[in-house]
Amino acid sequence: MVNTITIDDAEHDVETMTEEQKNLVNIIHTNKTTANLLNHQLQCVTAIGSVKVEELRQLLASTEQDG
């Protein structure tokens, strides 16, 4: 678990927090981790989409050239 959390430029020691506060810190940490993972997945999907559009573009161009 994280030892400190910074909110509004103020550091807070997690070890001195109540259980409710610690639970919220865990939720915040899970939220940030999940958001990072989802952003990575979105970047991967977007990149593959761009590759597939380029593949289709090339196939259409070669089909048009072949007549």
Buried (B, 14 or more C-beta within 10 A) or exposed (E): EEEEBEEEEEEEEBEEBEEEEBEEBEEEBEEEEEEEEEEEEEEEEEEEEEEEEEEEEEEEEEEEEEE
